[in-house]
Amino acid sequence: MPLTPFCLMLSACLRVIPDKSQFFQYDAIFLSCDDPLNSTTWKVKRSTADGGVRPCSFSWGSTSSGSTCTIKNSYPSDSGVYWCESADGNKSNAVNITVTGTATVILESPALPVSTGAVLTLHCRAKTNSSNQVFDFYKDDQPVGQSATGDMTIHGVSKSHEGFYKCSVSENESAANWLAVEVGVQPGNFTPTPGPPQALTVSTVFLVCTILLITLYTIMTVACISVHRQLAKARADAKRAADRQMAN
């Protein structure tokens, strides 16, 4: 899956798959730390209501590599704030995930900011479906649309679409989700945020020192040869002068 413009502007980005922040109990959740520069190793971590910060596979989730995490059957206890963190403490964006065991309706909207100009579809998902259902959508508690399919599409997203969204069906209402909108970044016109500078390795230091020593040795050798030649020339000149004096 290609990186979103929002992720391309970060040194690391936490992505949620499927791309939403509300889940029903037992839904599967996949989390991935994406690093555009591949500059360091990241681990998925979370902070939940029971307190403490724990990386994936420490009492929750499973991972085959530290940069990804899978929650096969989610529970309300999995609700919390998730992010990626490097060994030296750098952090990615954070995503607030809610898993409900009691609600009958959730709003499926992007967990990450949406770029201006994008086409966005919000989905109102009910635990049970029946015929002739009508789904109502709200932004900041004001009605903004109605659908028989549970989908509401926004064409050409702009900053004015930013806000809290929720939906309802059969008098059951979802929790509100914050929809963030970022100014769009065109492909090729972004500069990824570089990771922290890496410390010089032992091999790099050794190489630099070797080059400096060779350079110094070369300079000293050339200087010694030059001095030796000048001394030899001076001795030869002195000998010739002495020979001329004796001849006279």
C-alpha positions as a printed NumPy array, in Angstrom:
array([[  0.   ,   0.   ,   0.   ],
       [  1.532,   3.364,  -1.025],
       [  2.313,   5.944,   1.625],
       [ -0.131,   8.817,   2.011],
       [  1.115,  12.412,   1.527],
       [  0.728,  12.894,   5.292],
       [  3.05 ,   9.939,   5.995],
       [  5.604,  11.144,   3.459],
       [  6.144,  14.307,   5.512],
       [  7.065,  12.363,   8.672],
       [ 10.204,  10.507,   9.723],
       [  7.855,   7.661,  10.698],
       [  4.123,   7.162,  10.33 ],
       [  1.741,   4.837,  12.159],
       [ -0.875,   3.428,   9.799],
       [ -3.996,   1.559,  10.857],
       [ -5.421,  -1.119,   8.547],
       [ -8.289,  -0.936,   7.828],
       [ -7.934,   2.859,   7.813],
       [-10.284,   3.86 ,  10.631],
       [-10.22 ,   4.515,  14.372],
       [-13.528,   2.943,  15.522],
       [-13.917,  -0.837,  15.73 ],
       [-16.476,  -3.345,  16.939],
       [-15.34 ,  -5.932,  19.473],
       [-13.595,  -8.908,  17.782],
       [-12.605,  -6.82 ,  14.736],
       [ -9.02 ,  -7.418,  13.561],
       [ -6.624,  -4.447,  13.64 ],
       [ -3.282,  -4.279,  11.827],
       [ -0.761,  -1.554,  12.729],
       [  2.321,  -0.625,  10.722],
       [  5.231,   1.779,  11.277],
       [  6.223,   3.199,   7.888],
       [  9.552,   5.003,   7.506],
       [ 10.035,   6.688,   4.082],
       [ 13.801,   6.939,   4.651],
       [ 14.296,   3.537,   6.317],
       [ 16.541,   5.442,   8.716],
       [ 15.919,   3.48 ,  11.894],
       [ 13.912,   0.692,  13.526],
       [ 10.487,   1.487,  14.988],
       [  8.207,  -0.394,  17.374],
       [  4.438,  -0.102,  17.788],
       [  3.494,   1.025,  21.295],
       [  0.287,   1.97 ,  23.043],
       [ -1.088,   3.59 ,  26.174],
       [ -4.438,   2.321,  27.45 ],
       [ -6.81 ,   3.112,  30.292],
       [ -5.223,   0.478,  32.536],
       [ -2.076,   2.605,  32.587],
       [  1.465,   2.167,  31.395],
       [  3.1  ,   2.129,  27.981],
       [  3.624,  -1.27 ,  26.39 ],
       [  5.117,  -2.335,  23.049],
       [  3.343,  -4.838,  20.836],
       [  3.491,  -8.493,  22.002],
       [  3.922,  -7.423,  25.639],
       [  0.517,  -8.582,  26.941],
       [ -1.225,  -7.458,  23.747],
       [ -1.01 ,  -8.063,  20.008],
       [  1.46 , -10.177,  18.064],
       [  4.339,  -9.203,  15.812],
       [  6.704, -10.877,  13.37 ],
       [  8.786,  -7.702,  13.229],
       [  8.866,  -4.799,  15.655],
       [  7.542,  -2.364,  13.058],
       [  4.167,  -4.134,  12.652],
       [  1.537,  -5.418,  15.053],
       [ -1.644,  -7.474,  14.675],
       [ -4.611,  -7.58 ,  17.046],
       [ -6.584, -10.591,  15.782],
       [ -9.598, -10.163,  18.074],
       [ -9.929,  -6.685,  19.528],
       [-11.633,  -5.893,  22.834],
       [-12.697,  -2.651,  24.544],
       [ -9.511,  -2.979,  26.628],
       [ -7.575,  -2.387,  23.393],
       [ -8.951,   1.164,  23.218],
       [ -6.183,   3.716,  23.646],
       [ -3.504,   5.825,  21.979],
       [ -1.103,   4.076,  19.582],
       [  2.164,   5.309,  18.05 ],
       [  5.575,   4.198,  16.724],
       [  8.729,   4.764,  18.758],
       [ 12.425,   4.317,  17.963],
       [ 15.116,   3.022,  20.299],
       [ 16.323,   6.581,  20.983],
       [ 12.832,   7.799,  21.934],
       [ 11.645,   9.494,  18.726],
       [  7.909,   9.147,  18.143],
       [  5.584,   9.123,  15.15 ],
       [  2.08 ,  10.501,  14.848],
       [ -0.414,   9.113,  17.387],
       [ -3.778,   7.494,  16.631],
       [ -6.614,   7.193,  19.141],
       [ -8.355,   3.832,  18.616],
       [-11.736,   2.974,  20.125],
       [-13.066,  -0.589,  20.363],
       [-16.688,  -0.828,  21.458],
       [-18.463,  -3.842,  22.891],
       [-21.812,  -2.143,  23.485],
       [-22.421,   0.294,  20.621],
       [-24.433,  -0.966,  17.647],
       [-23.193,   1.682,  15.187],
       [-19.713,   2.971,  14.365],
       [-18.457,   5.549,  11.877],
       [-15.607,   4.349,   9.692],
       [-13.513,   7.407,   8.813],
       [ -9.748,   7.767,   8.139],
       [ -7.467,   7.465,  11.128],
       [ -4.897,   9.764,   9.46 ],
       [ -5.358,  13.303,   8.121],
       [ -6.845,  13.548,   4.631],
       [ -5.196,  15.689,   1.945],
       [ -7.039,  18.613,   0.402],
       [ -8.478,  17.746,  -2.992],
       [ -8.938,  14.071,  -2.131],
       [-12.145,  12.067,  -2.53 ],
       [-13.288,  10.789,   0.866],
       [-15.957,   8.205,   1.7  ],
       [-17.36 ,   7.913,   5.219],
       [-19.064,   4.627,   6.067],
       [-21.722,   4.179,   8.738],
       [-21.553,   0.552,   9.885],
       [-24.312,  -1.128,  11.891],
       [-23.912,  -4.415,  13.731],
       [-27.167,  -5.658,  12.256],
       [-28.56 ,  -4.724,   8.861],
       [-32.206,  -4.553,   7.895],
       [-34.102,  -3.444,   4.827],
       [-35.095,   0.18 ,   4.309],
       [-32.435,   1.489,   6.675],
       [-31.609,   5.184,   6.424],
       [-28.21 ,   6.41 ,   7.589],
       [-27.851,  10.021,   8.723],
       [-24.504,  11.812,   8.842],
       [-23.559,  14.775,  11.036],
       [-20.661,  17.223,  11.188],
       [-20.234,  19.134,  14.441],
       [-23.758,  17.937,  15.403],
       [-25.28 ,  19.422,  12.241],
       [-26.865,  17.125,   9.59 ],
       [-24.767,  16.957,   6.41 ],
       [-26.156,  13.998,   4.503],
       [-28.363,  10.945,   4.309],
       [-27.793,   7.577,   2.646],
       [-29.52 ,   4.246,   2.089],
       [-26.186,   2.442,   1.629],
       [-24.36 ,   3.756,   4.687],
       [-21.811,   5.666,   2.582],
       [-21.324,   9.41 ,   2.256],
       [-18.757,  10.667,  -0.261],
       [-17.027,  14.044,  -0.13 ],
       [-15.477,  15.174,  -3.427],
       [-12.603,  17.657,  -3.326],
       [-11.87 ,  17.692,   0.401],
       [-10.974,  21.135,   1.78 ],
       [-10.123,  22.594,   5.175],
       [-13.799,  23.457,   5.64 ],
       [-14.565,  19.721,   5.874],
       [-12.456,  19.38 ,   9.018],
       [-14.491,  18.633,  12.141],
       [-16.253,  16.004,  14.263],
       [-18.34 ,  13.497,  12.297],
       [-20.812,  10.885,  13.464],
       [-23.703,   8.891,  12.036],
       [-26.945,   7.294,  13.162],
       [-29.334,   4.591,  11.999],
       [-32.562,   3.32 ,  13.549],
       [-32.146,   5.782,  16.439],
       [-28.714,   4.362,  17.27 ],
       [-25.803,   6.786,  17.076],
       [-22.066,   6.29 ,  16.664],
       [-19.379,   8.045,  18.638],
       [-17.928,  11.186,  17.018],
       [-14.679,  10.999,  15.042],
       [-12.361,  13.922,  14.347],
       [-11.603,  14.301,  10.637],
       [ -8.303,  16.13 ,  10.124],
       [ -7.488,  17.775,   6.781],
       [ -3.935,  18.595,   5.695],
       [ -2.854,  20.748,   2.754],
       [ -2.175,  18.282,  -0.054],
       [  1.385,  17.4  ,  -1.07 ],
       [  1.91 ,  16.612,  -4.736],
       [  4.107,  13.601,  -5.542],
       [  7.713,  14.683,  -6.08 ],
       [  7.257,  17.978,  -4.199],
       [  7.849,  16.756,  -0.684],
       [ 10.939,  16.578,   1.489],
       [ 10.773,  13.773,   4.065],
       [ 11.694,  14.759,   7.586],
       [ 15.1  ,  13.167,   8.212],
       [ 15.596,  10.935,  11.194],
       [ 18.073,  11.717,  13.967],
       [ 21.75 ,  11.933,  12.94 ],
       [ 23.493,   8.609,  13.315],
       [ 26.634,   8.273,  15.43 ],
       [ 29.927,   7.633,  13.616],
       [ 30.784,   3.939,  13.545],
       [ 34.172,   2.553,  14.6  ],
       [ 34.987,   1.642,  10.988],
       [ 34.268,   5.211,   9.842],
       [ 36.555,   6.696,  12.518],
       [ 39.301,   4.187,  11.618],
       [ 39.041,   5.057,   7.921],
       [ 39.264,   8.809,   8.599],
       [ 42.294,   8.346,  10.885],
       [ 44.024,   6.132,   8.298],
       [ 43.527,   8.713,   5.546],
       [ 44.886,  11.486,   7.792],
       [ 47.973,   9.424,   8.728],
       [ 48.706,   8.56 ,   5.078],
       [ 48.344,  12.224,   4.105],
       [ 50.651,  13.347,   6.932],
       [ 53.235,  10.657,   6.052],
       [ 53.19 ,  11.708,   2.39 ],
       [ 53.727,  15.385,   3.273],
       [ 56.621,  14.545,   5.635],
       [ 58.239,  12.253,   3.039],
       [ 58.076,  14.908,   0.32 ],
       [ 59.49 ,  17.502,   2.736],
       [ 62.394,  15.216,   3.741],
       [ 63.268,  14.453,   0.107],
       [ 63.24 ,  18.171,  -0.712],
       [ 65.508,  19.013,   2.231],
       [ 67.851,  16.142,   1.355],
       [ 68.165,  17.366,  -2.243],
       [ 68.86 ,  20.933,  -1.11 ],
       [ 71.579,  19.741,   1.304],
       [ 73.154,  17.529,  -1.356],
       [ 73.162,  20.427,  -3.821],
       [ 74.706,  22.732,  -1.209],
       [ 77.471,  20.197,  -0.477],
       [ 78.146,  19.73 ,  -4.183],
       [ 78.351,  23.497,  -4.741],
       [ 80.716,  23.859,  -1.772],
       [ 82.949,  21.056,  -3.076],
       [ 83.143,  22.638,  -6.56 ],
       [ 84.002,  26.019,  -5.05 ],
       [ 86.76 ,  24.428,  -2.948],
       [ 88.148,  22.586,  -5.977],
       [ 88.338,  25.838,  -7.978],
       [ 90.198,  27.577,  -5.169],
       [ 92.757,  24.766,  -4.97 ],
       [ 93.202,  24.834,  -8.726],
       [ 93.972,  28.551,  -8.615]])
